[in-house]
């Protein structure tokens, strides 16, 4: 990305000349002038304090991961502790409770993110995480556990919207992908921790104690984040909305510590420019009219469809079934410690997501999806075929207690690993880049809509999985997910543009012309030419002097 940026170095006189030349060129490239073209010295080097800020914000991702994955380890340990052995439908409803709550959390807390600010909306998510975990751990009935899972889900949904939104607005453009990727990485990291704790508790703790403790442990990170919330600055964009320009400038100075006052002022003006678009929209139109505009104004609608589609197809891959029902599926395969086996999808996802987030700013979001999704297709095709031959002796069904072929069981596990590798490199983190595609005036609401689409798709998967295993069999179930992935790949090819090298405010221009796949490439090319021209002018000016 450095090839598309211009570094600001030297004395104030040089900085002023650079800004003057930048603004002069802006007249012919108005849609390209933003903070991405004026780059602070060492902008791509993240300070320890900024790492601290991003880590605090990313705790929301950890909570998201832990609380969605712990059900796979804890639920099989419940036994008759809720008054009777749980039926398949009760397990599906309990598992889906978090998803149902997440839908409301995404809509409500995502919608409040502008009014309350990103920090306080995140704090409300932490409160929901804490209350939900306490209710679940103290459950003595199915109804109580479902209520706890719904409350917990409100926190999950809020965190899914606000975490990436906050980090995207706080992070420098040069490293924005890696910063959002940090939040995304904390999700499978939380899932891995949940699976590891589940394996340990299953091996050495009485089940009637283990499942309660596993759910109760979820309060620790939420309380930690609440206690550290004081040190999180508010998003500069929210501060400008509140007419707190000085505080917004202070936050930018923290983010761009190597920048001169001129550069900070330029970046602040860019923020103000886009905030004015928000206030103008809110003052001229009622809430009902603004909601209608999300669908009647074509650039808004296209952006929301693009990010919502990727969010939904990320869930329809079926990956989360390997987490939510890890104890069930791996137990049916005959593995002795089914919770430990849950480390296969969660750990593999975490490792390859980390690789994906480190290369996403260089390779690009779209390019990763287009290149790697075929690996997911191969993985699920492999799994469906392996399941078919594995379950031939049991009429296509996975039967508890039956000794399946070790070779075919190994083949299924190999397919799951291959599928998880590809998922970790792509959907696992790229679905959370939705804020990049949305204009500021619809960013919070658009993020809420796309995340709601994510949770609706998740709900469909989580409440039907066990029923699908019984009716379609394992081969048919993963064949169904294979079909969804293939449709999702076609969607990405035609509707998901590249945002690498474009700033978060600049990407709103992409959807002015269709879904912007071609326009994004043209804008990046124009931007590179713009930066090259600016460098040549600076060199010529320097030679004259």
N, C-alpha and C positions, 0 to 999 in steps of 0.2 A: 504493500500500500504506500510505501514511502515515495514511490515514483509519482504519485498523484498529489503529493503535499509539498509545501514550500516551508522550509524551516526558517524560523526567526532567530537570528543570532546577531551578535554585535551590539553597537551602541544605539542609543535612542534615535539618533539621526538616521541611521540605516533602517531602523524599524519603521520610522515615519515615511521614508521614501518607499519602502516595500508596500506599506498600506496604501499610499497614494497611487502606486502603479496598479495594485490590485483593484482598487475602486475604479480606476480609469478603464481597465479591461472589462469591468463588470457590466458596463453599458451594453456590450454586445453579447454577454452571457449572463443575463439576470437570474436565470434559474439555477446557476451553478455557484453563485456567491454565497458562501456560508463559512462557518468556522473551520470546515475541513480544508479550505484553501489557505488559511492562515494558521500555520502550525507552530505551536510553541516549542522552544528548544527542549529536547528530551521528552517530548510529549508521549513517545511510545515507551518510556521508562516509568513504571509505576512505583510510587514511593511507598515506604512501609506504612505510613498513615493511611494512604488510599487502600492498600491491601486490607488494613484493619477495617475500614469502612465497608468495603465490598464483602468481607468475611461476615461481618455482623448482619448485613442485609441478606446474605446467602444462607443464614441459619434457617430462614423461611423455607428454602429449598430442601434443607436437611429434614425439617419437620414434615414437609410434604412427602418426602421419600419414606421416612420412618413409619409414619402413620398409615400410609397406603400399603406398605409391604408387611407390617407386623401381623396383619390379619391372617396371612398365609401360614405363619408359624403358630400363632396363638389359637386360632379357631379350632384346629383339630384337638387341642388339649382341653377344651371346654368340657367335653364329655357330657355328663348329666348335671353339671353345676348350675344350669339355668332351669332345672326342674325336670328335664327329660333330654334324651338324645336328640340332637338337631337333625331335622330333615334336610334334604337337598335344597328345597325352596327356602327354608329358614336361613340356611347358610348363604344363599344367594342374596336374600334381602338384607341380612346383616352386613355382608360384604359391600352391597350397593348403597348402604346407608351413607357412607362417606361421600360417594359420588353424588347422591341426591343433595346432601348438604353443600357440596362443592359448587353445584349449579347455582344455588342461592347465594353462596359466598362470593362467587365470581361476579354475579349481577349486582348484588347490594354493595359489597365493599369496593368492587371495581368502579361502580357508579359514584361512590363517595370519595374516590381517590383525589378528585379535583377540589371538592369542597373542604374535606378534612385535611388534605395533604397526604403525601405518600407515607410519611412516618406514622401518623396516627391511624391511618387505615391498616398499616402493618401491625400496629399495636393491638388493634381490635382482633386481628387474625390470631395473634398470640393468646389473647384471652379465650377465644373459642377453642384453640388447641388445648389449653390447660383445662378448661371446664369439661370438654369432651372426654379427655383422657381420664379424668377423675370419675365421671359418670360411668364410663365403660368398666373401669377397674373395680367399681363397687357394685356391678350389676348382679342381680339375682333372678332376672327374668329376661326373656327374649325382647320384650317391649322396651325395657330399660336400656338394653345394649343397643338396640336400634336407635333410640333417642340420642344416646351418647355418640354413636357413629355419625348421626346427622349433624350434631353440634360440632364435632370434630371436623366434619366435612366443610362447614362454613369457613373454618380456619384454612383448610387446604385450598379451597377455591379462591379465597382472598389472597393467600400467599402466591398462588399460581399466576394471578393477574399482577399484583403489586410488585413482587420481587423483581421480575424482569423489567417492568416499566420503570421502576426507581433506578435500577442499575443502568439501564439504557440511557436515561436522562443525565445520570451523574458521570458516566464514563467518557473519557476522551475518545474522539472518533477513531483514532489510530489503533486503539486497543479495545474498542467497544465489544467486538465479537468475543474476545477472550473473557471479558468481564461478565457478559451475559452467560457465557459458557461456564463460568465459575458457579453461578447460581444453578445452572442446569446440572453441573457435575455433582453438586451437593444432593441432588435428588436421588441418583442411584447410590451415592455414598451412604445416604440415610437408609436406603433399601438394603444395602449390603450389611450395614450395622444391625438392622432388624433381623436379617436372616442369620447372621453370626450369633446374635444373642439368643434367637429362637433355637438354634442348634445346641448351644450350650445348656440352655434351660431344659430342653427336651431330654438331654442326656443325664442331667444331674439334679433336677428339681422336680418335686411332686407336681403333677399336672394342674391340680386345683389351686396351687399357689403360683405356678409359673405363668399362666396366661394373664392373671391379674397384674403381676409385677411387670410383665412385658408391656402391657398397655399403659400402666402407671408411669413407666420410665419416660414416656413422651412429654411429661410436664417439664422435665429438666431443661431441654433446649429452649422451650418457649419462655420459661421464666428467665433464662440467661439473656435471651434477646430483649425481653422487656426491660431488664435491668440496664442493658447497654444502649437502649434506645436514645438516651440523653446525648450520646456522642455522635449520633447520626445527623448530618445536616439535612435540611429539607432540599428538595430538588430546586435548582435555580429557576426552572420554569414555573413552579408553583409560587416561589417567592416573588417573581415578577407579577404573577396574577394578583398577588396580595399587595402590590405597590411597595415591596420591600427590596428596592434596588440595591441598597448598600449590602444587605445580607446576601443577596444573589451574587454580588461581586466578590464578597468574601469567600463564598463557596467555590466560585470559579478559580480564585487564587489558590485555594487548597488543592483543587484538581490539577491546575496547570502551574505548578510551583516554579517552573523555569521561565515563565512568560513575563514579558514587560507589561507595564500598565497599558500601553497602546494595544497590545494584543488582547489583553483581558477586556478592554473596553470594546474592541471589535467583536469579540465573541459574545459579550453581553448585549450588544446591539442586535446581533443575529437572533438571540433568544427573545429579545423584546419584539423584534419584527414578527416572529411567529406567534408570540403570545397575543399580539394585537389582533391577529386573525381569530383567535379564540374568543376574546372579549367582544369582538365585533359580531361574531356568530351568536353569542349568548344574548347580547343586547337587542339584536334585531329579530330574533326568532324565539318563540316559546319552546318549552321542553318537547311538546308534542310535535311541533314543526321541525325541531332539530332531529328528533328520532326518525321522522319521515324522510329527512334529507339524507340520512345514512344510506337509504335504499334508492332514493330518486336521483341523487347526484351521482353521476356515473363513476368519477374517480374514487369517491368514498365507498360506493358499493363494490367496485372491483377490488379495492384494497382489503375490505372486510371479507369478501369471498375468498381471496387468495390465502389469507392467514387462517381463516376458519377452516377452509378445506384441508390445509396441511395439518392443522391441529386435529381435526376429526380423523383423517386417514392415519395419523400417527397412533391413535388409539385402536383403530380397526385392524391394525396389524396383528392384534391378539397378544402382543408382548406382555401386557399386564396380567393376563390370565396365568402366566408363569410365576407371577408374584403373589397374586391374590389367592390362588389355589395351589401353591407350591407343595404344601403338605399333602394335599389330596392327589395331585397328578403324579408326583414322584413316589408317593406311597403305593399307588396303584401299579406303578412300574416295578415295585418290589424292592426299592431302596430302603435300607434299614433306618437311617436317620433322614427322614424326608425334609426336615428343616435345614439340615446341612446341605442337602442337594439344592435347596433354594439359593445357595450361594453361587450356583452355576450361572443362572441368568442375571442375578443382581451384581455379582462381582465382575462378570464378563462385560456387562453393560457399563459399569463404572470405569473399567480400564479403557475400553474403546471410546467411551464418551470423552475421557480425558485426552486421548489422542485426537479425536475430532475437534475439540475446542481449541487445541493448540495450533491446528492447521487451518481453521475455518476462515481466518482473516486473510490468509495467503491463497487458499484454494477457492474460497467462495461458498456461499450457502447453496445456491442452485447447483453448482458444479458437483458438490459433494452428493447431493440427492440424486442427480442424474447418473452419476458414476457408480454409486454404491447400492442404491435400491435394488438393482438386478441381483445383488448378493443376497438380499432378503428374500427375493422371489425364489432363488435356488435353494435357500435354506428351508423355506416352508414346503417347497415341492419335495425336497429330500425327506422332511419330517412326515409329510402325508403318506408318501410311499412306504417309509419305514413302519409307520403305524399300521398301514394296511396289512403288511405281511406279518407284523408282530401279533396282531389281534385275529388273524385267520382261525387259530384254534378255538377262540372264544366268540366266534360269530361277529367279529368287528367291534366288540365291546371290551373295555378294560375292566377286568374282574379282579376284585380284591382277593389276595391270597393265592392267585394262580401264578405258577413259576414260568415266566416268559423267557424266551431265548435270550441269553446274555449278549450274544452277538447283535441281535436286533435291538435290544435295549441300548446297547452301546451306540448303535447307529442312530437311534432317536436322540440320544444325548449329544452326539456329534452334530446332528442337524440343528438342535437347539442352540448349541454353542456358536455355530456358523451364522445362524440367524441373528443371535444376540450381538455378535461382533458388528454385523452390518447395521443393526438397529442403533447401537451405541454411537457409531460414526455419523449417523444421520438424524433420524427423527427424534432420538432421545434428547438432543439439545436444540436442534434447529427449529422445532415447533415453538420454542419459547422466544424466538426473535421477532415476534409479532409486532412489537412496538416500533421496529424499524420501518415498517411499511405504512404506518398510519400517520396522517397529518396531525399536528398538535391539537387542533380543534376537536378531533374525534379520537385522540389517542387513548384516553382512559376508557371511554365508552366502547370504542372498537376493540380494545384489549379484553374488556369484559365480555363482549359478544363472542369473540373468537374462543376465549377460554371456556365459555358456556357451551359452545359447539364441541369443544374437546371433552367436556364432562358428560354431555349428552351421549356422545359416541361411546365413552367409557361406561356409561350406565347400561347401554345396550349390550356391550360385551360382558360386563360383570354379572348381570342378572340372567343371562342366557347360557353361560358357559357350561355349567353342570347339566342343564337340560339338553344342550347340544351334544354333549358326550353321550348321553343316554339315547338320543334319537338318531343323530348322524354318525355316532362313533367318533373315535379320535381322528381317524383319517379324514372323514367328512368335515369335521370341525375345523381342522387346520387347512383343509382344502378351501373352505369358505373364506378363511382369513387370507389365503393366497389370492383369491379373486379380488378381495378388497385392496390388497397391496398393488395388484396389477392396475386396477382402476385409478388408484392414487398416483401411480407412476405416470399415467397418461395425463392426469390433472397437473402434476408438477411440470411436465414438458410444455404445456400450453398456457398455464396460468400462474406460474411462480417465477417472478423475475429475480435477477441477481441484485444484491444490495452492497456487495463488497466494493469498497472505495467510495461509496456515497455516504454523506452524512445522514443522521437520523431525520433532520428536517428537510433535506434535499430529496429523499426518497418519495415524498408525497407527490412529486412531479411525475413519477414513473407512470402512474395509472391514468394520466390525462389522455393517453392514446392506447386504448385496449388494455390488456393485462400487463403490458409494458415489458414483455420479455425482450423484444427487439429494442425498445426505447431505452431500457436500462443499459444495454450494451453501447448504444449510441452516446448516451450521456457520459458514460465512463470514458469512452474514447475522446469525446469533446473535452472532458475535464483534463485528461492527460495532455492534450494539445494546449489547453489553457495554461496549465502549470509549466509546460515547456516554454511557451511564449514568455511567460512571466520571468522565468529563470534567465532566458536569453536577454531580456530587457535589463535585468539587474546586472548581468555580466557586462553588457554594453555600457551601462551607466558607470559601473565600477572602472572599466577600462578608460573611459573619458576622464574620470577624476584622477 
